[in-house]
């Protein structure tokens, strides 16, 4: 039986990320799995980001540096330039967990997999975010995209990231494909480490409220049943006061 060795495209989108970008790049170019394409999208950084990336120009397959309209635009630009069978997005302040991560991942994949979801290590407390499959729960909460491996054809068939979202573009994409009937496989593997420095990690009430507002918009703009719409309204009537109370207590 022929061994399954898919081409894995990894996209990094960055803007003024000199603090962590080198550890991100190193985690990708040092992978033991060789069938990797690395696409690096810089939004026209004014710090040392591009200088750092240029040090690895012989290991970065596609390097684009130009102004963009934000993270969704940058990720979409990266995806459009990918030629791999599967795509992983690793942001500049995150990194692949260990040099053998992609080799371990591929050993648990098959050509029938559309979406593979892995665990993610997170934050200063080094907590583990267990992979959540695409399921009925996706109607309420997204998956950890730092642990997501998606067939490139999904973006071609169902569209890329909606650039109107500033926080929940990943939730919108995964809810969209889930409601189109796409299912996922979870594997007990840590794909990446996610620092708690991104916009989605902010815990002040203003940031939380902005994220909740986008989650509600995602749910409202993706076609659903009348029952789902009713349940969503009921969910937010209960969930928002609960989160507000939790925030005030903490």
C-alpha positions in Angstrom: 0.0 0.0 0.0 1.3 3.4 -1.0 2.2 5.6 2.0 0.1 8.8 2.3 2.5 11.7 2.1 0.4 14.8 1.3 1.9 18.2 0.6 1.3 20.4 3.6 1.2 24.1 3.0 1.8 26.3 6.1 0.8 29.9 6.1 2.1 32.6 8.4 0.6 36.0 8.4 2.4 38.8 10.2 2.6 42.5 10.7 5.3 44.0 13.0 5.9 40.7 14.7 9.6 40.9 15.3 9.3 39.7 19.0 8.2 36.2 18.2 8.4 35.7 14.4 11.8 33.9 14.4 10.6 31.2 16.8 7.6 30.7 14.5 9.7 30.4 11.4 12.2 28.1 13.1 9.4 25.7 14.2 8.3 25.3 10.6 11.6 25.2 8.7 13.0 22.6 11.2 10.2 20.1 10.6 11.5 16.6 9.9 8.6 16.1 7.4 9.9 17.2 4.0 6.8 17.7 1.9 6.1 21.1 3.3 5.4 24.4 1.5 5.9 27.5 3.6 4.0 30.7 2.6 5.0 33.8 4.5 2.7 36.9 4.2 4.0 40.1 5.7 1.7 43.2 5.8 4.4 45.7 5.1 6.0 45.6 8.6 8.0 48.7 9.7 10.0 46.7 12.4 12.6 44.0 11.8 10.1 41.3 10.8 11.1 41.3 7.1 14.8 41.3 8.0 14.3 38.2 10.1 12.2 36.5 7.4 14.8 37.2 4.8 17.4 35.2 6.8 15.3 32.1 5.9 14.5 33.1 2.3 16.0 29.8 1.1 13.6 27.8 3.2 10.5 30.0 2.7 8.8 29.0 -0.6 6.7 32.1 -1.0 7.5 35.4 0.7 5.2 38.4 0.1 5.6 41.7 1.8 3.0 44.4 1.0 0.3 46.3 2.8 -3.0 44.4 3.4 -6.4 45.0 4.9 -5.9 43.0 8.0 -5.4 39.4 9.2 -8.3 37.9 7.1 -6.9 39.5 3.9 -3.4 38.3 4.8 -4.5 34.7 5.4 -6.6 34.7 2.3 -3.6 36.0 0.3 -1.5 33.1 1.8 -4.1 30.5 1.0 -4.4 31.7 -2.6 -0.6 31.2 -3.0 -0.7 27.6 -1.5 -0.4 24.5 -3.7 -0.5 21.9 -1.0 -3.1 19.2 -0.4 -3.7 20.6 3.1 -3.3 24.0 4.7 -2.3 25.0 8.3 -2.2 28.6 9.5 0.4 29.3 12.1 0.5 32.9 13.2 3.7 34.7 13.9 3.4 34.7 17.7 2.6 30.9 17.7 4.8 27.9 16.7 4.6 24.3 15.7 4.9 22.2 18.9 8.0 20.2 18.1 10.2 19.3 15.0 8.4 16.0 14.4 4.9 17.5 14.7 4.0 17.3 11.0 5.4 13.8 10.7 3.3 12.7 13.6 0.3 14.4 12.1 0.6 12.8 8.7 1.0 9.4 10.2 -2.5 9.7 11.5 -4.1 11.1 8.4 -5.7 9.6 5.3 -6.6 11.0 1.9 -10.3 10.9 3.0 -9.8 13.5 5.7 -11.3 16.9 4.9 -10.5 18.5 8.3 -8.2 17.2 11.0 -8.3 18.9 14.4 -5.5 18.6 16.9 -4.8 19.8 20.5 -3.2 23.2 21.1 -1.0 24.3 24.0 -2.0 27.8 25.2 -0.6 30.7 27.2 1.7 31.3 30.0 0.1 28.5 32.1 0.8 26.0 29.3 -2.7 24.7 29.4 -3.9 22.2 26.8 -6.9 23.0 24.6 -8.3 19.7 23.6 -9.4 19.4 19.9 -13.1 20.0 19.4 -14.6 18.3 16.4 -17.0 19.9 14.0 -20.3 19.0 15.6 -23.6 20.4 16.8 -21.5 22.4 19.3 -20.0 24.3 16.4 -23.3 26.1 16.2 -22.3 27.9 19.5 -18.5 27.9 19.6 -15.7 27.5 17.1 -12.7 25.2 17.0 -9.1 26.1 17.8 -7.9 27.0 14.4 -4.2 26.8 15.6 -4.9 23.1 15.7 -6.8 22.8 12.4 -5.6 21.1 9.2 -7.9 21.7 6.2 -8.0 20.4 2.7 -7.1 23.2 0.3 -10.1 22.3 -1.8 -12.4 23.4 1.0 -11.4 27.0 0.6 -11.9 26.7 -3.2 -15.4 25.2 -2.8 -16.8 27.0 0.2 -14.9 30.3 0.2 -12.0 31.8 2.2 -12.1 33.9 5.4 -14.7 36.7 5.5 -12.7 39.9 5.6 -15.5 41.7 7.4 -14.7 39.9 10.6 -11.7 41.1 12.7 -11.8 38.4 15.3 -14.1 35.5 14.4 -13.2 34.9 10.7 -12.1 31.4 11.6 -15.3 30.6 13.4 -17.2 31.8 10.4 -15.3 29.5 8.1 -15.7 26.4 10.3 -19.4 27.0 10.9 -19.9 27.5 7.2 -18.3 24.2 6.2 -20.0 22.4 9.1 -23.4 23.5 7.9 -22.4 22.4 4.4 -22.0 18.9 5.7 -18.2 18.8 6.2 -17.2 16.6 9.2 -13.8 16.4 10.9 -11.5 13.9 12.6 -9.7 14.7 15.8 -6.3 13.3 16.7 -4.6 13.2 20.1 -1.7 15.3 19.0 -0.5 18.8 20.0 -0.1 20.7 16.8 1.0 24.1 18.0 1.7 26.4 20.9 -0.5 29.5 20.9 0.7 32.5 22.9 -2.0 34.6 24.8 -1.0 37.7 22.9 -3.5 37.8 20.1 -6.7 39.8 19.8 -8.9 36.8 20.5 -7.0 36.2 23.8 -7.8 39.6 25.3 -9.9 39.2 28.5 -11.1 42.8 29.2 -14.8 43.2 28.9 -14.7 45.5 25.9 -12.7 42.9 23.9 -14.9 40.0 25.1 -18.0 41.9 24.1 -16.5 42.6 20.6 -15.8 38.9 20.2 -19.3 37.9 21.4 -20.8 40.4 19.0 -18.9 38.9 16.1 -19.9 35.3 17.2 -23.5 36.4 17.1 -23.0 37.9 13.6 -21.3 34.7 12.4 -24.3 32.6 13.6 -26.8 35.0 12.1 -25.1 35.3 8.7 -24.7 31.6 8.1 -27.9 30.0 6.9 -29.6 27.8 9.5 -33.0 26.4 10.5 -35.6 28.4 12.4 -35.1 26.2 15.4 -31.3 27.0 15.4 -32.2 30.7 15.2 -34.5 30.4 18.2 -31.9 28.4 20.2 -29.2 31.0 19.4 -31.4 33.8 20.8 -32.1 31.9 23.9 -28.4 31.0 24.2 -27.3 34.6 24.1 -30.0 35.7 26.6 -28.4 33.3 29.1 -24.8 33.3 28.1 -24.1 37.1 28.0 -25.3 37.8 31.6 -23.4 34.7 32.7 -20.1 35.9 31.1 -20.6 39.4 32.4 -21.1 38.1 36.0 -18.1 35.8 35.6 -16.0 38.8 34.4 -17.1 40.9 37.4 -16.3 38.1 39.9 -12.8 37.5 38.4 
